[in-house]
Amino acid sequence: MLDSPAGKLKCRRGVNAQLTNKIMGDRSPKSNQKKTSQKQSKASSAQQMKQKAITDKQSSGKKI
């Protein structure tokens, strides 16, 4: 029922149009790098925990 003003009038610029793809809170390259490094360290620590659990389970089975 209600359209955006930019859609109604051709003379207006589409600054406030709803079709713009600007994402608020776009991250800087430094913060993106930090985020990916944190993901990698979290994944590697999870892998180490799994490996430790497997090793503990195997070593406990050999104690006969």
C-alpha positions in Angstrom: 0.0 0.0 0.0 2.7 2.4 0.9 5.7 2.7 -1.4 9.0 4.4 -0.6 9.1 8.0 -1.7 12.1 7.3 -4.0 9.9 4.8 -5.9 7.1 7.2 -6.4 9.0 10.1 -7.9 11.5 9.8 -10.6 13.3 13.0 -9.7 14.4 11.8 -6.3 17.5 10.0 -5.7 17.3 6.5 -4.4 19.2 7.3 -1.2 16.5 5.9 1.2 15.2 3.3 -1.2 14.6 -0.1 0.3 16.5 -1.9 -2.5 19.9 -0.6 -1.4 22.3 -3.4 -0.3 24.2 -1.5 2.3 24.9 -3.6 5.4 25.1 -1.7 8.6 28.0 -2.7 10.8 30.2 -3.8 7.9 33.5 -5.0 9.4 37.0 -3.7 8.7 39.6 -6.0 7.3 41.4 -6.1 10.6 38.3 -7.2 12.5 37.6 -9.8 9.8 41.1 -11.2 10.2 40.7 -11.3 13.9 37.4 -13.1 13.6 38.8 -15.8 11.2 41.9 -16.4 13.4 39.6 -16.9 16.4 37.5 -19.4 14.5 40.7 -21.3 13.5 42.0 -21.4 17.0 38.6 -22.6 18.3 38.5 -25.3 15.7 42.0 -26.4 16.4 41.4 -26.5 20.2 38.3 -28.6 19.6 40.4 -31.0 17.4 43.0 -31.3 20.1 40.3 -32.1 22.7 39.0 -34.8 20.5 42.5 -36.2 19.9 43.2 -36.2 23.6 39.9 -38.0 24.3 40.8 -40.7 21.8 44.3 -41.1 23.2 43.0 -41.3 26.8 40.4 -43.9 25.7 43.0 -46.0 23.9 45.5 -45.8 26.7 42.9 -46.8 29.3 42.0 -49.9 27.3 45.7 -51.1 27.3 45.9 -51.1 31.1 45.2 -54.8 31.6 
